[in-house]
């Protein structure tokens, strides 16, 4: 499993132990909503508090420099939430690049008299 697809405690952005910030980072949901849901579920059931402390005890802290850019962070959040969609998006981008390269190759390798005349005039 890649280090970027694992769950980590996010103590830099966390308020108390970094569990909610880690869940927000892992899922891509805004941390405010995760905190509100945690408080409401704790008040409603009480079991969430126990789970919170267990997660804080078991999970590793987020390594520094895990993501290079904010775009990199959003990409890995998408991979975690929907790996099939992420791979299809990457595959689609590669197909688009391949198509564009084929168009460029076709333009430069086809019999383009204007281009050939320009090259000959440079000689």
C-alpha positions as CSV (number, residue, x, y, z in Angstrom):
1,X,0.0,0.0,0.0
2,X,1.3,3.4,-1.0
3,X,2.2,5.9,1.8
4,X,-0.2,8.3,0.1
5,X,-3.2,6.0,0.3
6,X,-3.0,5.2,4.0
7,X,-4.8,6.9,6.9
8,X,-2.7,9.3,9.0
9,X,-3.4,11.5,12.0
10,X,-3.1,15.1,10.8
11,X,-1.7,16.8,13.9
12,X,-0.6,19.9,12.1
13,X,-4.2,20.8,11.1
14,X,-5.9,19.0,14.1
15,X,-7.5,20.5,17.1
16,X,-7.3,17.5,19.4
17,X,-5.1,14.5,18.5
18,X,-5.6,15.1,14.7
19,X,-8.2,12.4,14.1
20,X,-10.8,14.5,12.5
21,X,-8.2,16.3,10.4
22,X,-6.8,13.0,9.4
23,X,-10.3,11.7,8.4
24,X,-10.9,14.9,6.4
25,X,-7.6,14.6,4.6
26,X,-8.2,10.9,3.9
27,X,-11.8,11.4,2.5
28,X,-11.5,14.9,1.0
29,X,-14.4,16.2,3.1
30,X,-14.1,19.6,4.8
31,X,-12.7,19.2,8.3
32,X,-15.4,21.3,9.8
33,X,-18.1,18.8,8.7
34,X,-16.1,15.9,10.0
35,X,-15.8,17.7,13.4
36,X,-19.5,18.5,13.5
37,X,-20.4,14.9,12.7
38,X,-18.0,13.6,15.3
39,X,-19.5,15.8,18.0
40,X,-23.1,15.0,17.0
41,X,-22.4,11.3,16.9
42,X,-20.6,11.4,20.3
43,X,-23.5,13.2,21.9
44,X,-26.0,10.8,20.3
45,X,-24.2,7.5,21.0
46,X,-21.1,8.0,23.1
47,X,-19.3,5.2,21.3
48,X,-17.7,7.6,18.8
49,X,-15.6,9.0,21.6
50,X,-14.2,5.5,22.3
51,X,-13.5,5.0,18.6
52,X,-11.9,8.4,18.4
53,X,-9.4,7.5,21.2
54,X,-8.7,4.1,19.7
55,X,-7.9,5.6,16.3
56,X,-5.7,8.3,17.9
57,X,-3.8,5.5,19.7
58,X,-3.4,3.2,16.7
59,X,-2.9,5.5,13.7
60,X,0.5,6.9,12.7
61,X,1.1,10.7,12.4
62,X,1.1,12.1,8.9
63,X,4.7,12.3,7.6
64,X,5.9,15.8,6.7
65,X,6.0,16.5,3.0
66,X,3.6,13.7,2.0
67,X,2.2,15.9,-0.8
68,X,4.2,18.1,-3.1
69,X,1.4,20.5,-4.1
70,X,-2.2,21.0,-3.3
71,X,-3.1,19.4,-6.7
72,X,-1.1,16.4,-5.6
73,X,-3.1,16.2,-2.4
74,X,-6.4,16.5,-4.3
75,X,-5.3,13.7,-6.7
76,X,-4.5,11.3,-3.9
77,X,-7.7,12.1,-2.1
78,X,-9.5,11.1,-5.3
79,X,-7.5,7.9,-5.5
80,X,-8.5,7.0,-2.0
81,X,-12.2,7.8,-2.4
82,X,-12.6,6.2,-5.9
83,X,-9.6,4.3,-7.3
84,X,-11.5,3.1,-10.4
85,X,-12.5,6.6,-11.3
86,X,-8.9,7.9,-10.8
87,X,-7.4,5.2,-13.0
88,X,-10.0,5.9,-15.7
89,X,-9.2,9.6,-15.6
90,X,-5.5,9.0,-15.9
91,X,-6.1,6.6,-18.7
92,X,-8.3,9.2,-20.5
93,X,-5.6,11.8,-20.1
94,X,-3.0,9.5,-21.6
95,X,-5.4,8.7,-24.5
96,X,-5.8,12.4,-25.1
97,X,-2.0,13.0,-25.1
98,X,-1.5,10.0,-27.4
99,X,-4.1,11.3,-29.8
100,X,-2.5,14.8,-29.8
101,X,1.0,13.4,-30.4
102,X,-0.4,11.3,-33.3
103,X,-1.9,14.4,-34.8
104,X,1.4,16.2,-34.5
105,X,3.3,13.3,-36.0
106,X,0.8,13.1,-38.9
107,X,1.3,16.7,-39.6
108,X,5.1,16.6,-39.7
109,X,5.4,13.3,-41.5
110,X,2.7,13.8,-44.1
111,X,3.5,15.3,-47.4
112,X,3.3,18.9,-46.5
113,X,4.6,20.8,-49.5
114,X,4.6,24.2,-47.8
115,X,6.7,22.8,-44.9
116,X,9.0,21.0,-47.4
117,X,9.4,24.2,-49.4
118,X,10.3,26.2,-46.2
119,X,12.9,23.6,-45.2
120,X,14.4,23.6,-48.7
121,X,14.6,27.4,-48.7
122,X,16.6,27.3,-45.5
123,X,19.3,25.1,-47.1
